[in-house]
Amino acid sequence: EDAGAAEADYRRKKAVFVTKMLADGSSVSKAEYAADADPDVASACLAFKMAAAVADAASKRLWQLSAQIEYGRTVLVTEREADKTHAAGFGGAA
C-alpha cells in the first residue's frame, strides 16, 4: 500500500472517530486519546507507519546502489588511467 494513501486512511479514520466523540460531548483531548486507543484507528496508524518505513528503506537502498555505482565508475577510471600510463611506458619498470 502506498504510504500517502495509508496516511490519508489513518487520518480519515481518526478524524471520524474524534468527530463522533466530540458530537457526543467529549473534550478534544479525551477524543484524541480515545481515538489513538481505538483498534481500527491504531491498525490504520500501524499500516501508515509500516508503509512509510518501507518507502524510506527503499529510498535509502536506491541511494546506496547509486553510491556503489559511483564507486565502480571511480575504480574503472582509475584502472583505465593506470593502463594508459603503463602503455605509454611510464609503468616504473626499468
Phi, psi and omega in degrees: 000142180293138182299322180294318178293321179295320178294317180297319179297316179298311182296323179295313180298320179293318180296319178297316180297313181296317180299318178297318180292321178295323178295331178275001175098008178286159175283163181297315182295321178293319179296317178297316181296316180293324179298318180296333181272346181293131183301321181292318179292317179297321178295318178295323178296317179297316179299319178297312182293323178294316179297320179294320179293320178296317179296319180294318179296320179295320179297317179293324178294319177298320178297319180297316178297321178298318178296321179294322177296316179298321177297316179299320177296319179297315179298316180298315180296319179298315179295320180297317179294323177295320178296318179297317180296316180295317180294331180278357177091015179254037184280351179093352179280142183273000000 
